[in-house]
């Protein structure tokens, strides 16, 4: 995209920019260009076709060139835009936290749609590994009676999560902390734990696309040798802080369902279910904390009783 011979119409600039990015090996180059152009013009990407013949003002052309240069370096378009939608809410995004994804929307929607969680009045919800705060803020917006505790080991991510909560008007109903879950909550205090934790095996992390590996925070992605290092600890902690009948919802890698099901069963959870994402891949594991009566019944039926 040289300044001397770049086309000046919206359509011409989009075509040239997409070709430039394709040659640089950028994934979905036209989609990224459409998102940038729509932001510059203050319209929806689908509305760009009605403005194809519109001349692009010099200031907007210069801004588009800057954005395309960043895309060519494989920076995620979400970080360039500085904002991304999650369950219909605008979420500020930058390199402090993972970019919200559709799979995580499915994780939250499943928790929000389980009526048994919310029918008893005030519910304490734990968002473990809150990142941008998209989960915590979305739950607070959807469930006014919920109290939310958002935890993350990253102080930078917590700062971003608080910014998003303030912008969405729910900061007063979310407690943010970088402390361990056991230092924040009493045993049996929480009703729900929702978490999108690191689950990419380390060997596979090294092979991730550049726009993920080189820009999004590694600690939000790398789950150790088997991808379950953080999830394993989270299940053990959830077994302590969740009340009898409390629910846990975990986003996982498509190959981890059996392993996570076993972890949950060994920690005292029952009614374990696995839900697939829109691509047909195992993505969300949900389970219920067994009550004392259930343990007693299991004991009666055990060969050890």
C-alpha positions in Angstrom: 0.0 0.0 0.0 2.3 2.8 -1.1 1.0 6.3 -0.6 1.7 7.2 -4.3 -0.5 4.8 -6.1 -3.0 3.4 -3.5 -6.6 3.7 -4.7 -8.5 6.4 -2.8 -12.0 4.9 -2.7 -13.2 2.7 0.2 -13.4 -0.3 -2.1 -10.0 0.3 -3.7 -8.3 0.7 -0.4 -9.9 -2.4 1.0 -8.9 -4.5 -2.0 -5.3 -3.3 -2.0 -4.9 -3.7 1.8 -6.3 -7.2 1.7 -4.0 -8.2 -1.1 -1.0 -6.8 0.8 -1.9 -8.7 4.0 -2.6 -11.9 2.1 1.0 -11.7 0.7 2.3 -11.2 4.3 0.6 -14.4 5.4 -2.1 -12.7 7.6 -5.1 -14.9 8.4 -8.5 -13.6 7.1 -7.0 -10.4 5.6 -10.3 -9.1 4.1 -12.2 -9.5 7.3 -9.6 -7.6 9.3 -9.5 -4.8 6.7 -13.3 -4.6 6.8 -13.2 -4.3 10.6 -10.6 -1.5 10.5 -12.4 0.4 7.7 -15.8 0.1 9.5 -14.3 1.6 12.6 -12.8 4.5 10.6 -16.1 5.2 8.9 -18.2 4.7 12.0 -20.4 2.0 10.4 -21.0 -1.8 10.6 -18.8 -4.0 8.4 -21.9 -5.2 6.5 -22.6 -1.6 5.6 -19.3 -1.0 3.8 -20.7 -2.3 0.5 -23.0 0.8 0.4 -19.9 3.1 0.7 -17.5 1.4 -1.7 -17.4 4.3 -4.1 -16.9 6.9 -1.3 -13.5 8.7 -1.5 -11.4 8.1 1.6 -10.3 11.4 3.3 -6.5 11.7 3.7 -6.6 11.4 7.5 -8.6 8.2 7.3 -6.4 6.8 4.6 -3.3 7.5 6.8 -5.0 5.8 9.8 -5.9 2.8 7.6 -2.3 2.5 6.5 -1.2 2.5 10.1 -3.6 -0.2 11.0 -2.7 -2.3 8.0 1.0 -2.0 8.9 0.2 -3.4 12.4 -1.9 -6.2 10.9 1.0 -7.1 8.6 3.1 -7.6 11.8 0.5 -10.1 12.8 -0.9 -8.0 15.6 -4.5 -9.1 16.3 -7.1 -6.8 14.8 -8.9 -6.8 18.2 -6.0 -5.1 19.9 -5.7 -2.6 17.1 -9.4 -1.7 17.4 -9.0 -1.7 21.2 -12.5 -3.1 21.8 -14.3 -6.4 21.1 -17.9 -7.5 21.6 -18.7 -10.2 24.2 -22.3 -11.3 24.6 -23.4 -8.0 23.1 -21.3 -5.9 25.5 -18.3 -3.8 24.4 -15.1 -5.1 26.1 -11.9 -3.1 26.1 -9.1 -5.4 24.9 -5.3 -5.1 24.8 -2.2 -7.1 25.4 -2.9 -7.4 29.2 -5.4 -10.2 28.6 -6.7 -12.8 26.3 -9.1 -11.7 23.5 -12.6 -12.8 24.3 -13.8 -15.6 21.9 -17.1 -17.1 20.9 -16.3 -20.3 22.7 -16.2 -18.4 26.0 -19.5 -16.8 25.2 -20.9 -20.4 25.0 -19.3 -21.1 28.4 -21.0 -18.1 30.0 -24.3 -18.7 28.3 -24.5 -22.2 29.6 -24.1 -21.0 33.1 -26.6 -18.2 32.7 -29.2 -20.6 31.3 -29.1 -23.1 34.2 -32.1 -21.9 36.2 -31.3 -23.9 39.3 -28.3 -21.7 40.0 -30.3 -18.4 40.0 -33.6 -19.3 41.5 -32.5 -19.1 45.1 -31.9 -15.3 45.2 -28.4 -13.9 45.7 -25.6 -16.2 44.2 -21.9 -15.8 44.7 -20.1 -16.4 41.4 -16.4 -16.9 41.1 -14.7 -15.9 37.8 -11.4 -17.7 38.1 -8.7 -16.2 35.7 -10.9 -13.2 34.8 -8.5 -11.7 32.3 -10.4 -8.8 30.6 -13.3 -9.3 33.0 -15.7 -10.2 30.2 -17.1 -13.2 32.1 -17.5 -11.3 35.4 -19.1 -8.3 33.8 -21.4 -10.3 31.6 -22.7 -12.3 34.6 -23.2 -9.2 36.7 -25.2 -7.6 33.8 -27.3 -10.6 33.2 -28.0 -11.5 36.9 -28.5 -8.4 39.1 -28.8 -10.5 42.2 -25.4 -12.1 41.7 -22.3 -11.1 43.6 -19.1 -11.8 41.6 -15.6 -12.4 42.7 -13.1 -12.0 39.8 -9.6 -13.5 40.4 -6.4 -13.4 38.4 -2.7 -13.8 39.1 -2.0 -10.9 36.8 -2.3 -7.4 38.3 -2.3 -6.0 34.8 -5.2 -8.1 33.7 -7.1 -7.2 36.9 -6.7 -3.6 36.1 -8.2 -4.1 32.7 -11.0 -6.1 34.1 -11.8 -3.3 36.5 -11.8 -0.8 33.7 -14.3 -2.9 31.8 -16.5 -3.3 34.9 -16.6 0.4 35.5 -17.4 1.2 31.9 -20.3 -1.3 32.0 -21.6 0.0 35.3 -21.1 -3.1 37.4 -17.9 -2.5 39.2 -19.6 -2.1 42.6 -20.9 -5.7 42.4 -17.6 -7.3 41.5 -14.7 -7.9 43.9 -11.3 -8.1 42.2 -8.3 -9.9 43.7 -5.0 -11.4 42.8 -5.0 -13.6 45.9 -5.5 -17.4 45.9 -9.1 -18.4 45.9 -8.8 -20.1 49.3 -7.6 -16.7 50.8 -10.6 -14.9 49.4 -13.5 -17.3 50.0 -14.6 -19.5 52.9 -15.3 -23.2 52.3 -18.7 -23.8 50.8 -19.3 -20.1 50.2 -19.7 -19.9 46.4 -22.6 -21.1 44.3 -20.9 -21.1 40.9 -17.4 -21.1 39.5 -16.9 -20.2 35.8 -13.4 -20.3 34.3 -11.6 -20.0 31.0 -8.2 -21.1 32.2 -5.0 -21.8 30.2 -5.4 -25.2 28.5 -3.0 -25.3 25.6 -0.2 -27.9 26.1 3.2 -26.2 26.1 4.5 -28.0 23.1 1.4 -26.8 21.1 1.7 -23.3 22.4 5.0 -23.0 20.5 3.1 -23.8 17.3 0.3 -21.3 17.7 -0.3 -18.7 14.9 1.8 -15.6 15.3 -1.1 -13.3 16.0 -1.8 -15.4 19.2 1.7 -16.5 20.3 3.4 -13.2 19.8 0.7 -10.9 21.2 -1.7 -12.5 23.7 -0.3 -13.2 27.2 1.4 -16.6 27.5 0.2 -17.2 31.0 -3.4 -17.0 29.8 -2.8 -19.8 27.2 0.0 -22.2 28.3 -1.5 -24.9 30.4 1.7 -26.9 31.0 2.8 -30.3 29.6 -0.7 -31.8 29.4 -2.6 -28.5 29.2 -4.2 -29.2 32.6 -1.8 -27.7 35.1 -4.0 -24.8 36.0 -7.3 -26.6 35.5 -6.2 -29.4 37.9 -5.6 -26.9 40.7 -8.8 -25.1 39.9 -10.9 -28.2 40.3 -9.3 -29.0 43.7 -10.0 -25.4 44.9 -13.5 -25.5 43.5 -14.3 -28.6 45.6 -13.5 -26.6 48.7 -15.2 -23.2 48.0 -18.4 -24.4 46.3 -21.4 -25.1 48.4 -23.3 -28.4 48.1 -25.1 -28.3 44.8 -22.7 -25.6 43.5 -21.8 -25.7 39.8 -18.5 -25.5 38.0 -18.2 -24.6 34.4 -14.8 -25.0 32.6 -13.7 -24.2 29.1 -11.4 -26.9 27.8 -9.5 -28.1 24.8 -11.5 -30.5 22.6 -9.3 -33.4 23.6 -9.5 -32.9 27.4 -13.1 -33.9 28.2 -12.3 -37.3 29.5 -9.4 -36.2 31.6 -11.3 -33.2 33.1 -14.3 -35.5 33.8 -12.1 -37.8 35.8 -10.6 -34.8 37.7 -14.0 -33.6 38.7 -15.3 -37.1 39.7 -12.2 -37.6 41.9 -12.7 -34.2 43.5 -16.3 -35.1 44.5 -18.3 -33.6 41.7 -21.2 -35.4 40.1 -23.6 -35.0 37.2 -20.7 -34.2 34.8 -21.7 -33.1 31.4 -19.7 -32.0 28.3 -21.1 -29.5 25.8 -19.7 -28.9 22.3 -19.1 -25.6 20.7 -20.5 -24.4 17.4 -17.8 -26.3 15.5 -18.8 -29.6 17.1 -15.8 -29.8 19.4 -16.0 -30.6 23.1 -15.6 -27.3 24.8 -17.4 -26.9 28.1 -17.4 -29.2 31.1 -20.0 -28.6 33.8 -20.4 -30.5 37.0 -22.3 -30.3 40.4 -20.8 -30.5 43.8 -22.2 -33.5 45.6 -24.0 -32.9 48.9 -23.4 -34.9 52.1 -26.5 -37.0 51.5 -25.2 -38.0 48.1 -21.9 -39.1 49.6 -23.7 -41.1 52.2 -25.8 -42.8 49.5 -22.6 -43.5 47.5 -21.0 -45.0 50.5 -23.9 -47.4 51.1 -23.6 -48.6 47.5 -19.8 -48.9 47.7 -18.0 -52.2 48.0 -16.0 -50.6 50.8 -19.1 -49.9 53.0 
